[in-house]
């Protein structure tokens, strides 16, 4: 990791949005519902338990684990198994993770999950509804998927997705480091990020989730046919904001961005995918859509029992922390922003400015990032004599090939 930490200016882009034109005609089911049907979601209604203390239910043993359920519903034989590691907090249940069940070689298919076991907006809403939802900027795909699973959870064991939802509850939106996204941290815990731009990003994302919560009822009215099977209240009456935020973060931690697929399938929830898979910045393996399935081809050899890793995309550590609750020490996509400025009253200002411009380190425009650019730029600002500038320049040779990314350290000319 090169000059990396949480101190960067790689701000998260806005969440991809779905559009929901508001339906003027209210759902007739809402008008006829008696008020005594009103209920607020309890901890059992969420995808993430609301309490810090988790109790292991004895009834869990009555049901098959996630992988057994998947095999019963079309998952072909695969080369992985579910294992567990203890959580750092004794109050929380152990973390599950996907490990190789047999020795694997680079290029082997670890698993292939049929589309019937993958949750996408195409499956939930259908192509026509999704196309209609994409005409305004009201809700993200994540909010729609979270809402769907929240209503499915209310079905309890009657829901087809019960084993998968139970696994998401167990993980509590935690990554493989057993840490929740800072979106779920307490105010005291958020204080640890004071001084880092990441804290502002967390607060901004939380505000975005709040705005999406306020638009949930639009989905209810817009996609009435989807929710007819759920004898519950409209979203904002059925689920308080805190419950929705927990569900949103849980979905955010495990959503997969599929490439080269229809818009309605680009965000997918894949059992055996994240958060059961460990993310790595220097990994090339990705979950990919193939004919009728989502499969994982490993990019390295594994011994039986080793944790399977996948690529997390070109994301800085701030984004990894907010989205998945972990940071990568070897993240080549991370940056630390260092700003240096030349003093215009410096007698050697013009000479320094010429050196800076000659090496492409000015602030204007995008420049390639060189390994020693930061040291060079900062050192140049503090040089006092012309011969020292020339000497420093002659001893500081920049590599001809740029390093990854764009420069974060450029003096203002």
C-alpha positions, 0 to 999 in steps of 0.5 A: 500500500503506497502512502495509504490509509483512510486519509484520501479524497476518493469520495464515493460516487452516488449510489446507482439509482432507480427511478420510480414515478409516483403513482397517483392512485393509491393501492386499494389494499391500503385503503381497506386495511384495518389500523389494528394490522399496524405493526412495527418491525422488531429485531426478528424482522430485520436482516441484521439483528438490532441487538448487540447480543446475539443468541444462538437459536436451538431451532437452527439445528432443525434446518439444513445449512445454506449449502445443503439448501442450495444443493436441494434447489439446483446447486451442482456439485462444487469445490467449496464448503462453509467453515467458520472462524470466531468473531472478535466479539464473544457476544457475536456468533462466528463468521462463516466463510467459503473455503476450498473443500478440495485442492483447486488449481487456477482456472478451476470453477469453484462453484456455479450458482444457478440463476434460480438461486440468485436474487436480482431485480429482474427476478423480483420485479421483472424487466418491464417494471424495472425499466419503468422504475429507471425513469426518475432518480428515487431509489437505488437497486440496493434499497429495492433488494433490501425491501424485498428481503425484509418482506420475505423475512416476515414470511418466516420459514414459509419463505423460499429464501429463509435459509439465505436470509438466516445466513445474512442475519448471522453475518450481521453485515460484517465482512471477513474481518468480523467488523460492521460497516461504519454505517452501523457504528455508534457515535463513540465508534465513529469518533475514531474516524475524526480527522479522516474524510471517511467520517464525512463520507459515512455521514453522507451515505447515511443521509442518502439511505435516509432519503431512500427510506422516505421513498420506499412507499413509492415502490409499494404503490408502483409495484403493487403486484409484487407486494400483494403476497405480503399481508403487511403495511406499507414499508415506512409503517412496517419498518422503522428507519433503523431497521431498514438501514440495517437491512440496507447495509447487510445487502450492501455488504454482499451485493455482486456487480455482474458485468455484461448483463441486462440492467435488471441483473447487474446487482445480484445477491449470490448465496456463497458469494460475499460476505462469505467470500473474502475480498482482496485488491490484488486478486483477479477472480470475479463472480461472472454471469454465464449461461443460466448461472453465476460462477466463480473461477479461481485465479490461484491454487488453493489447498483444501480448507483455505479461504477463497478470495475474490477481487473487490474492484478498484476501490480505495480503503475508505470505500471498502470500509464503508461498503464491506467493513474491512480495509486491505493493507495491500490495496494498490488503489488507495491514495493519501492526498498530499498538497504542496504549494510554491510560495509566490514570494520565494526568490526562486519561485520561477525556477521551482515553477519551471521544474514542477511544470517540466516534470508534469506535477502541476495541479492542472489536469490529470497527471500520471502518478510516479513513485517519488513524485510526492517526495520530490514535490514537497522537497522542492517547496522547501529548497532555498538556493538555486544551486540546491534546486538544481542539485535536488533536481539532478538527484531526483530522477522520476521513473519513465513509466507511471505507477498506477492511478493518478497523482495525489501530490502536486504542488500548486504552481 
